[in-house]
Amino acid sequence: TDNVVWLTTGTTHIARAEEWPIMPTEWVHVLLKPWNFFDETPTLNLNTAK
């Protein structure tokens, strides 16, 4: 299967004279977190090195 991610963002800020010289900012955070990536925990099948 292919991993497909669609991310669409957009923001528009129209500056006003009252805001200068301190301009507001808008922060955007994105977290990509896999969900059901494996059928089971892959750490269960690790060989222990001796």
C-alpha positions as CSV (number, residue, x, y, z in Angstrom):
1,T,0.0,0.0,0.0
2,D,1.0,3.6,-0.5
3,N,1.2,6.2,2.2
4,V,-0.8,9.2,1.1
5,V,-0.9,12.5,3.0
6,W,-3.0,15.5,2.0
7,L,-2.3,18.8,3.7
8,T,-4.0,22.0,2.8
9,T,-3.3,25.2,4.7
10,G,-3.9,28.8,4.0
11,T,-4.1,32.1,5.8
12,T,-4.6,35.6,4.6
13,H,-3.7,38.7,6.8
14,I,-4.5,42.1,5.5
15,A,-2.2,44.6,7.3
16,R,-3.7,47.7,8.9
17,A,-1.9,51.0,9.6
18,E,-2.7,50.5,13.4
19,E,-0.7,47.3,13.5
20,W,2.7,48.8,12.5
21,P,5.4,48.4,13.8
22,I,4.2,45.4,15.9
23,M,2.7,43.0,13.4
24,P,0.6,40.1,14.6
25,T,1.6,36.5,13.7
26,E,-0.4,33.3,13.3
27,W,1.4,30.1,14.2
28,V,0.6,26.9,12.4
29,H,1.7,23.5,13.8
30,V,1.4,20.2,12.0
31,L,1.9,16.8,13.6
32,L,2.0,13.7,11.4
33,K,1.3,10.7,13.5
34,P,1.0,7.2,12.0
35,W,-2.1,5.2,12.9
36,N,-2.2,1.4,12.4
37,F,1.1,1.6,10.4
38,F,2.0,-2.0,11.5
39,D,-0.4,-5.0,12.0
40,E,1.3,-5.7,15.3
41,T,4.2,-4.3,17.4
42,P,7.5,-4.9,15.5
43,T,9.5,-5.0,18.7
44,L,8.0,-8.4,19.7
45,N,10.1,-10.2,17.0
46,L,13.5,-8.8,17.8
47,N,16.3,-11.2,18.3
48,T,18.2,-10.7,21.5
49,A,22.0,-10.4,21.0
50,K,24.1,-12.5,23.2
